[in-house]
Amino acid sequence: MIISSGGYWIGYEDQDSSFSSGLSSGGDIIVFADSEDNYLIVTLDPSQELDSLQLSQSFDENGEGCYTNPTPGAQNGECITLKNDENINISKHFLIHQNYPNPFNPVTTLQYDLPKKGLVNITIYDMLGNVINQLVNEVQNSGYKKVEWNATNNQGQPVSAGVYLYSIEAGEFRQTKKMILLK
């Protein structure tokens, strides 16, 4: 579901605090996010009944909005950020995050945001430019992605401690960052 600018979504909460919705008769998934991008995923059971109006929600053009008590005829006050489930996995810009942990031993996570479907290549290099490991070489859908590297080469053998580079390519985008393996 994508809610356009100026659109709105209204949710309901019954006395047992179980969520229900008029979005579809087959149930839905709603994702709540706070300012630190902690997510709460609520699966709506189509068998739930609506007892009373408790919550109201309107989205902006980015698919973000406010989870709060309704204030008919007035602007809502403080709220928890709400994003619909389809926008959670779509980034607007290609972005590579610094690996974590860094320095690492024996495993690190490489995280990146892919704004559109495309061929993604993630390659690990030593400081001389030699290919150590190709972690990803596949078409991926848009979204927030992550892959782990366990400090091994393409043959599965452990590599020595040192500084390594990881390069991520997707379409015309390419970016490289450093990481440090300690042993």
C-alpha positions as a LaTeX table, in Angstrom:
\begin{tabular}{lrrr}
\hline
Residue & $x$ (\AA) & $y$ (\AA) & $z$ (\AA) \\
\hline
Met1 & 0.00 & 0.00 & 0.00 \\
Ile2 & 1.28 & 3.43 & $-0.87$ \\
Ile3 & $-0.59$ & 6.42 & 0.56 \\
Ser4 & $-0.18$ & 9.56 & $-1.51$ \\
Ser5 & 0.47 & 13.06 & $-0.21$ \\
Gly6 & $-2.61$ & 14.42 & 1.55 \\
Gly7 & $-4.01$ & 10.90 & 1.92 \\
Tyr8 & $-4.80$ & 9.35 & 5.25 \\
Trp9 & $-5.05$ & 6.05 & 7.06 \\
Ile10 & $-7.17$ & 5.44 & 10.13 \\
Gly11 & $-6.38$ & 2.61 & 12.52 \\
Tyr12 & $-8.41$ & 1.25 & 15.39 \\
Glu13 & $-7.52$ & $-0.33$ & 18.71 \\
Asp14 & $-9.92$ & $-2.42$ & 20.76 \\
Gln15 & $-10.04$ & $-2.82$ & 24.54 \\
Asp16 & $-7.48$ & $-5.63$ & 24.38 \\
Ser17 & $-5.05$ & $-3.29$ & 22.53 \\
Ser18 & $-5.06$ & $-5.59$ & 19.51 \\
Phe19 & $-4.91$ & $-3.63$ & 16.28 \\
Ser20 & $-7.45$ & $-3.96$ & 13.48 \\
Ser21 & $-7.92$ & $-1.99$ & 10.29 \\
Gly22 & $-10.25$ & $-1.21$ & 7.45 \\
Leu23 & $-7.43$ & $-1.47$ & 4.90 \\
Ser24 & $-8.48$ & $-4.89$ & 3.58 \\
Ser25 & $-10.62$ & $-7.85$ & 4.49 \\
Gly26 & $-7.61$ & $-10.15$ & 4.23 \\
Gly27 & $-5.47$ & $-8.54$ & 6.94 \\
Asp28 & $-2.48$ & $-6.22$ & 6.69 \\
Ile29 & 0.95 & $-5.55$ & 8.14 \\
Ile30 & 1.65 & $-2.15$ & 9.70 \\
Val31 & 5.19 & $-1.04$ & 10.60 \\
Phe32 & 5.76 & 1.56 & 13.33 \\
Ala33 & 9.19 & 3.26 & 13.52 \\
Asp34 & 10.62 & 5.61 & 16.10 \\
Ser35 & 13.21 & 8.36 & 15.42 \\
Glu36 & 16.05 & 5.83 & 15.85 \\
Asp37 & 14.58 & 3.50 & 13.19 \\
Asn38 & 13.47 & 0.87 & 15.70 \\
Tyr39 & 10.56 & $-0.93$ & 14.10 \\
Leu40 & 7.43 & $-2.58$ & 15.50 \\
Ile41 & 5.62 & $-4.77$ & 12.98 \\
Val42 & 1.92 & $-5.40$ & 13.62 \\
Thr43 & 0.15 & $-8.13$ & 11.66 \\
Leu44 & $-3.56$ & $-7.41$ & 11.40 \\
Asp45 & $-5.84$ & $-10.41$ & 11.78 \\
Pro46 & $-8.90$ & $-10.07$ & 9.50 \\
Ser47 & $-11.08$ & $-11.74$ & 12.16 \\
Gln48 & $-10.62$ & $-8.88$ & 14.65 \\
Glu49 & $-13.59$ & $-6.59$ & 15.17 \\
Leu50 & $-13.51$ & $-2.81$ & 15.61 \\
Asp51 & $-14.73$ & $-1.80$ & 19.08 \\
Ser52 & $-13.91$ & 1.90 & 19.20 \\
Leu53 & $-11.89$ & 4.58 & 17.41 \\
Gln54 & $-8.62$ & 5.07 & 19.29 \\
Leu55 & $-5.96$ & 6.15 & 16.79 \\
Ser56 & $-5.73$ & 8.35 & 13.73 \\
Gln57 & $-3.01$ & 8.64 & 11.13 \\
Ser58 & $-2.14$ & 10.79 & 8.13 \\
Phe59 & 0.89 & 10.31 & 5.87 \\
Asp60 & 3.05 & 12.84 & 4.08 \\
Glu61 & 4.48 & 12.42 & 0.57 \\
Asn62 & 7.27 & 10.20 & 1.99 \\
Gly63 & 4.82 & 7.68 & 3.41 \\
Glu64 & 5.56 & 8.81 & 6.96 \\
Gly65 & 3.07 & 9.95 & 9.52 \\
Cys66 & 2.04 & 10.20 & 13.12 \\
Tyr67 & 0.61 & 7.56 & 15.49 \\
Thr68 & $-1.47$ & 9.46 & 18.05 \\
Asn69 & $-4.88$ & 9.91 & 19.62 \\
Pro70 & $-7.30$ & 11.55 & 17.17 \\
Thr71 & $-7.85$ & 15.30 & 17.31 \\
Pro72 & $-10.72$ & 15.96 & 14.88 \\
Gly73 & $-10.52$ & 19.44 & 13.34 \\
Ala74 & $-7.06$ & 20.16 & 14.78 \\
Gln75 & $-3.45$ & 19.25 & 14.06 \\
Asn76 & $-2.21$ & 16.17 & 15.94 \\
Gly77 & 0.24 & 16.69 & 18.80 \\
Glu78 & 3.35 & 14.64 & 19.67 \\
Cys79 & 3.49 & 11.28 & 17.98 \\
Ile80 & 5.42 & 8.15 & 17.10 \\
Thr81 & 6.58 & 8.03 & 13.47 \\
Leu82 & 4.69 & 5.52 & 11.36 \\
Lys83 & 5.75 & 4.18 & 7.96 \\
Asn84 & 3.70 & 1.90 & 5.78 \\
Asp85 & 5.28 & $-1.51$ & 5.14 \\
Glu86 & 5.99 & $-0.91$ & 1.43 \\
Asn87 & 8.14 & 2.17 & 2.12 \\
Ile88 & 10.24 & 0.44 & 4.81 \\
Asn89 & 12.26 & $-1.43$ & 2.18 \\
Ile90 & 12.77 & 1.41 & $-0.30$ \\
Ser91 & 15.68 & 3.81 & $-0.04$ \\
Lys92 & 15.70 & 6.99 & $-2.12$ \\
His93 & 19.50 & 7.08 & $-2.53$ \\
Phe94 & 22.26 & 4.52 & $-2.83$ \\
Leu95 & 24.20 & 4.54 & 0.43 \\
Ile96 & 26.95 & 2.41 & 1.92 \\
His97 & 27.21 & 2.32 & 5.70 \\
Gln98 & 30.51 & 1.73 & 7.49 \\
Asn99 & 30.96 & $-1.94$ & 8.32 \\
Tyr100 & 30.33 & $-2.95$ & 11.91 \\
Pro101 & 32.05 & $-3.81$ & 14.05 \\
Asn102 & 35.19 & $-2.10$ & 12.81 \\
Pro103 & 37.85 & $-3.17$ & 13.69 \\
Phe104 & 36.48 & $-6.72$ & 13.69 \\
Asn105 & 37.37 & $-10.34$ & 14.42 \\
Pro106 & 36.21 & $-12.71$ & 13.03 \\
Val107 & 32.99 & $-11.42$ & 11.34 \\
Thr108 & 31.80 & $-7.99$ & 10.18 \\
Thr109 & 28.56 & $-6.77$ & 8.59 \\
Leu110 & 28.40 & $-4.64$ & 5.44 \\
Gln111 & 25.18 & $-2.68$ & 5.13 \\
Tyr112 & 23.87 & $-0.70$ & 2.13 \\
Asp113 & 20.71 & 0.95 & 0.83 \\
Leu114 & 19.63 & 0.06 & $-2.71$ \\
Pro115 & 17.11 & 2.52 & $-4.22$ \\
Lys116 & 16.14 & 0.34 & $-7.18$ \\
Lys117 & 16.44 & $-3.22$ & $-8.43$ \\
Gly118 & 19.76 & $-3.94$ & $-10.10$ \\
Leu119 & 22.90 & $-6.02$ & $-10.36$ \\
Val120 & 24.94 & $-5.69$ & $-7.15$ \\
Asn121 & 28.61 & $-6.64$ & $-6.78$ \\
Ile122 & 30.36 & $-6.57$ & $-3.41$ \\
Thr123 & 34.06 & $-7.36$ & $-3.53$ \\
Ile124 & 36.73 & $-7.46$ & $-0.80$ \\
Tyr125 & 40.25 & $-6.30$ & $-1.77$ \\
Asp126 & 43.57 & $-6.23$ & 0.03 \\
Met127 & 45.58 & $-2.99$ & 0.09 \\
Leu128 & 47.45 & $-4.05$ & $-3.07$ \\
Gly129 & 44.18 & $-4.24$ & $-5.01$ \\
Asn130 & 44.01 & $-8.04$ & $-5.16$ \\
Val131 & 40.52 & $-9.55$ & $-5.04$ \\
Ile132 & 40.15 & $-11.45$ & $-1.76$ \\
Asn133 & 36.48 & $-12.43$ & $-1.87$ \\
Gln134 & 33.44 & $-11.65$ & $-3.97$ \\
Leu135 & 30.57 & $-11.65$ & $-1.47$ \\
Val136 & 27.70 & $-10.70$ & $-3.78$ \\
Asn137 & 27.23 & $-10.86$ & $-7.55$ \\
Glu138 & 23.48 & $-10.94$ & $-8.19$ \\
Val139 & 20.42 & $-8.92$ & $-9.10$ \\
Gln140 & 18.75 & $-7.60$ & $-5.94$ \\
Asn141 & 15.47 & $-5.81$ & $-5.30$ \\
Ser142 & 15.49 & $-2.33$ & $-3.78$ \\
Gly143 & 15.73 & $-2.06$ & $-0.03$ \\
Tyr144 & 17.99 & $-1.95$ & 3.00 \\
Lys145 & 20.52 & $-4.78$ & 2.65 \\
Lys146 & 23.31 & $-6.35$ & 4.66 \\
Val147 & 25.85 & $-9.11$ & 4.16 \\
Glu148 & 28.43 & $-10.61$ & 6.51 \\
Trp149 & 32.08 & $-11.26$ & 5.75 \\
Asn150 & 33.80 & $-13.91$ & 7.86 \\
Ala151 & 37.39 & $-12.85$ & 6.99 \\
Thr152 & 37.92 & $-15.62$ & 4.44 \\
Asn153 & 39.04 & $-15.57$ & 0.82 \\
Asn154 & 37.16 & $-17.00$ & $-2.19$ \\
Gln155 & 38.45 & $-20.49$ & $-1.29$ \\
Gly156 & 37.11 & $-20.27$ & 2.27 \\
Gln157 & 40.56 & $-19.90$ & 3.86 \\
Pro158 & 41.09 & $-17.36$ & 6.67 \\
Val159 & 42.90 & $-14.17$ & 5.67 \\
Ser160 & 45.58 & $-12.43$ & 7.72 \\
Ala161 & 45.01 & $-9.42$ & 9.94 \\
Gly162 & 45.21 & $-6.06$ & 8.21 \\
Val163 & 43.38 & $-3.33$ & 6.36 \\
Tyr164 & 40.92 & $-4.40$ & 3.66 \\
Leu165 & 38.71 & $-2.51$ & 1.23 \\
Tyr166 & 35.15 & $-3.37$ & 0.34 \\
Ser167 & 33.68 & $-2.09$ & $-2.88$ \\
Ile168 & 29.98 & $-2.09$ & $-3.70$ \\
Glu169 & 28.82 & $-1.59$ & $-7.28$ \\
Ala170 & 25.21 & $-1.24$ & $-8.42$ \\
Gly171 & 24.48 & 0.12 & $-11.87$ \\
Glu172 & 26.59 & 3.26 & $-12.32$ \\
Phe173 & 27.17 & 3.61 & $-8.57$ \\
Arg174 & 30.45 & 2.48 & $-7.00$ \\
Gln175 & 31.84 & 3.22 & $-3.57$ \\
Thr176 & 34.72 & 1.79 & $-1.56$ \\
Lys177 & 35.39 & 1.85 & 2.19 \\
Lys178 & 38.13 & 0.58 & 4.53 \\
Met179 & 37.83 & $-1.99$ & 7.29 \\
Ile180 & 40.32 & $-3.46$ & 9.73 \\
Leu181 & 40.65 & $-7.14$ & 10.64 \\
Leu182 & 42.35 & $-7.76$ & 14.00 \\
Lys183 & 43.57 & $-11.16$ & 15.15 \\
\hline
\end{tabular}
